[in-house]
């Protein structure tokens, strides 16, 4: 019977390394050593909770963060989406929701999964 192998992905200094077909027996000591650091991982929602609240919700925060990360103004994003700039402002303040259609359009602009905007 073939032994079970696992796959490990590590992101280090901006590079993603993928390790395949590693015997589980070789990974156990590494996993034990890394376990000490696992409690330092804080979910992103916990880190961003104040920003999410200030933005008016998670969708609003995600749209604004994606837009700012891409270096776009509200007007530039509105032009790309062919919608009024006021709609972007309302979305980013939680006064207007992001529907599935708009989320998919945003996903194409920012190269993200559309569900992050819902």
Backbone torsions as a table, in degrees:
resi	resn	phi	psi	omega
1	UNK	NA	134.9	-178.5
2	UNK	-74.8	136.2	178.0
3	UNK	-70.9	148.6	179.6
4	UNK	-73.5	133.1	176.7
5	UNK	-116.0	157.7	-179.0
6	UNK	-124.1	174.6	179.4
7	UNK	-126.8	136.5	-178.6
8	UNK	-128.0	134.5	177.0
9	UNK	-121.0	128.1	-179.4
10	UNK	-127.4	130.9	174.6
11	UNK	-104.5	120.0	-176.6
12	UNK	-137.3	123.1	178.7
13	UNK	53.0	42.3	175.8
14	UNK	80.8	-2.3	179.6
15	UNK	-111.4	139.0	178.2
16	UNK	-100.5	126.2	178.0
17	UNK	-112.9	132.7	-179.9
18	UNK	-114.8	124.7	179.6
19	UNK	-114.4	125.3	-177.5
20	UNK	-120.8	159.3	175.7
21	UNK	56.2	41.4	176.7
22	UNK	-91.7	124.8	177.9
23	UNK	-60.1	137.4	-180.0
24	UNK	-54.8	-35.6	-179.2
25	UNK	-62.2	-29.8	178.8
26	UNK	-78.6	-27.3	-177.6
27	UNK	-82.3	-24.8	-175.9
28	UNK	-56.2	-47.4	179.0
29	UNK	-65.4	-34.3	178.3
30	UNK	-66.7	-44.7	179.4
31	UNK	-60.9	-40.9	178.3
32	UNK	-63.4	-41.2	-179.7
33	UNK	-66.1	-38.3	-178.8
34	UNK	-77.6	-22.0	-177.3
35	UNK	-56.9	-32.8	179.6
36	UNK	-61.1	-24.6	-178.0
37	UNK	-96.8	-8.8	-174.4
38	UNK	-64.7	-27.2	-179.6
39	UNK	-75.4	-12.6	178.1
40	UNK	-79.0	-11.2	-179.7
41	UNK	-78.8	122.4	-179.9
42	UNK	-114.3	126.9	178.7
43	UNK	-56.1	142.6	-175.5
44	UNK	-60.0	-33.9	-179.8
45	UNK	-64.1	-34.9	177.4
46	UNK	-67.8	-42.3	178.5
47	UNK	-65.3	-35.6	-174.5
48	UNK	-99.4	9.5	-172.5
49	UNK	-58.1	-38.2	179.1
50	UNK	-68.9	-40.1	178.1
51	UNK	-67.4	-40.2	178.7
52	UNK	-62.4	-44.6	179.6
53	UNK	-64.3	-45.1	-179.6
54	UNK	-63.8	-32.8	-178.2
55	UNK	-77.9	-15.9	-178.8
56	UNK	97.9	13.0	176.8
57	UNK	137.3	169.6	-176.2
58	UNK	-65.6	-43.2	179.8
59	UNK	-60.9	-44.9	179.7
60	UNK	-59.9	-44.8	179.3
61	UNK	-61.7	-43.6	-177.0
62	UNK	-66.4	-40.9	179.3
63	UNK	-64.2	-47.7	-178.9
64	UNK	-63.8	-43.4	180.0
65	UNK	-63.4	-42.3	179.2
66	UNK	-65.2	-42.9	-179.5
67	UNK	-62.9	-49.8	-179.6
68	UNK	-64.5	-38.5	178.5
69	UNK	-62.5	-30.4	178.7
70	UNK	-86.8	-2.9	179.2
71	UNK	71.7	29.0	-179.6
72	UNK	-103.0	146.7	170.4
73	UNK	-83.4	167.1	175.1
74	UNK	-59.3	-41.1	-179.1
75	UNK	-63.4	-41.1	179.8
76	UNK	-65.6	-42.4	177.8
77	UNK	-65.0	-42.0	178.6
78	UNK	-59.8	-41.3	177.6
79	UNK	-61.6	-42.6	-179.9
80	UNK	-64.2	-33.2	-179.0
81	UNK	-91.1	-10.0	-177.1
82	UNK	59.4	45.8	175.8
83	UNK	-132.6	161.8	178.6
84	UNK	-64.4	146.5	177.9
85	UNK	-60.0	-31.7	-180.0
86	UNK	-62.0	-31.4	176.6
87	UNK	-64.6	-40.9	177.7
88	UNK	-62.3	-44.4	178.8
89	UNK	-59.5	-44.0	-179.8
90	UNK	-66.6	-37.8	177.7
91	UNK	-64.6	-44.7	-176.5
92	UNK	-72.3	-12.9	176.4
93	UNK	-107.9	6.5	177.1
94	UNK	78.1	11.3	-179.5
95	UNK	-88.5	-12.5	178.8
96	UNK	-136.8	136.3	-179.2
97	UNK	-84.8	161.8	176.4
98	UNK	-101.8	113.7	177.4
99	UNK	-80.7	171.6	-177.4
100	UNK	-60.9	-41.4	-179.4
101	UNK	-61.7	-48.6	179.7
102	UNK	-66.2	-38.6	178.6
103	UNK	-59.4	-39.8	179.0
104	UNK	-68.3	-36.5	177.3
105	UNK	-67.5	-41.6	176.5
106	UNK	-62.2	-39.7	-178.3
107	UNK	-61.9	-35.6	178.5
108	UNK	-70.5	-36.1	179.5
109	UNK	-69.0	-44.5	-173.7
110	UNK	-97.9	-0.9	-179.9
111	UNK	56.1	48.6	177.9
112	UNK	-127.6	161.0	174.5
113	UNK	-65.9	135.1	-175.9
114	UNK	-60.9	-25.5	-176.4
115	UNK	-66.7	-19.9	179.2
116	UNK	-67.9	-18.8	-178.4
117	UNK	-95.1	-5.2	-177.8
118	UNK	-91.8	NA	NA
